[in-house]
Amino acid sequence: MKPRLIFADEREEIVEQLQRAFEGCPELEAVRLPPAQLRSLDGLDAVYLTLPHAERWGAKPILYKAQILKTRAAEEGMPPFVIAGGAFHPDQIRDARYEVRQVIASVLDAVETFNRENSEKILTVGFWTEISPMMFDKLSPEEAGHIIREMYEDKMRVAA
């Protein structure tokens, strides 16, 4: 089963641009929500966090890979899992398009591996755009959304 990715932001214009980019791909969704509501969204199995935000669950820098960490969901108001990632080599030239592709690819790879190796499945992953490296300061949300969609569709084609 294809994982569903939900991107949340409080700003209507960001959500609208992402929705335009995701149109026709039902597994990608953009919603207008404050951060606390995303992490407690019904049906959310995991939330993507950058390494500093996921340290409390034991996140470690692994270059170009995402890791899946168990939370104490009931105590913390979190989904059962956190997906941490976004570590790039410090000498790497910063390129927003590459970074968005790499984050989405590493999350999808981690989810695919996790689902193959575990009876508990991750079917829905949430991203809060403010802490996700979507690079809206260098890319428009619509451009980032098109990159996310392209990477998602490419990865799902290969996985099929």
N, C-alpha and C positions, 0 to 999 in steps of 0.2 A: 504494500500500500504506500502511496506517495505521501510524504509528510506535508502537513499544512503549515505555512509560515504566515504569522500575523505580525504586521508592523504597526505600532501604535505611536501616536503623537497627539499632543493637546491642540496643535495648530491646524485649523481647518484647511488652510492652503496646502500644507504639506500632505495631509491625508488625501486631498483631492488629486494632487499631482501623482501620488503613488497609485491611487485607484485607476487613473488613466493608463499608467504604465502597465498595471497588472490586468487590465481588461481582457477577458477571454481566457484567463488562467485561474480557475476557481480555487486552486490550492494556495494562491497568494492573495492576501487580504490586507487592506489598510483600514484602520479604525481610529476614531478620535476618542482617546481615553487618557486620563492622568496615569502616571506611573504605577501607583498603588493598585489601580483597578486592573492593569494588565497582568500583574503577577498573580492575581487571584481570579482571573478569568476562568469561567467554567470550561472544562475540557482541555485546559492548557497542561501539557505534560512537562514542558521545559521552557526556560527563559534564557535567552542569550545575554551574557554579560561579558564585559571586557575583563581582563585579568585582575586589575585592581579592585573591581567591584565583586569579584568572585573569590578573593583570597580567603574569606571566612570559611569557605567550603573546601579549602585545600588546593586551589588552582595554582598551577606552576607554569612558567613560560615554556612552551613547546613551540619552536618556530614552525609557522605555517600549518599548524594543526589545532583543532578544537578538542577539548576534553569534556567528558560528561561526568558530572559530580552529583552525588545524592544529597538532597537537602533533608531537613527535618520539617517537612511541609506543614504539618499540623501546628507546630510551635511557631513557625516563622511567617505564616501567611504566604508561603511560596508554593509553586508547583513542585512535584516530586524531584525534579532534576534542574540543574543549572548547566548550561553549555558555555564553557569559558574558552576564549580564544582571542586571536588578534595579535599574536606576537610576531613581529617582523624583525629581521636582522637589522641592528642599529645602523649599519653602513648602507642599507638599501635606499636607493633613491625613492622618495615618496611620490607615489602615483595613485591618485584617488580611485581611478577606474580599476586598476590592478588590485588594490586593497579591498574594494567591495567584492570583486570576483573571488578573491582568495578567502575572505571571511565566509561568504555563502557556500563556496565549495567545501571548505573545511568543516562547517556545521553539517552539511548534508552527508559528507563522508563519515563523520562521527556518528550521526544518527543511523546511517545504514549499517555500520559495523555493530553498534549497540543493539539494534533491532535483530540482527542476525544471530548475535551471541547471547541474548537474554530473552526470558519469557515475558518480562514486562516491556512494553513497547513505548516508544516516543512517536506520537502521531501528530502532535501540534506543538510548534515552537513559537514563542513570542519574542519580538525584538522591540525594545524601546528606542526610538530613533535618536533621542538625546544622548544616550550612552553607547549606542552602537556606532561603529566606525563607518557610517554611511557617507561621511565627508560632504555634508550639505553646504559646507563653507566653500568647497571647491567644485561641487557638482550640484545641479538643480535636483530636487527630489524626483522629478520626472525622469531625468537622465539616470540617476541612481536606480530608480525603479525599473527602467529598461534593462540595465545591467543585471540587476537581481533576477529579473524574469528570464533573460537570456541564459544566465548561469544555471538557474533552476531547471529550465527546459532541457539544456544540454546534459546535466547530471541525470535527470530522470530518463532521458533517452538511452543513455549508457547503462543505467541500472536495469532497464526493462529487458 
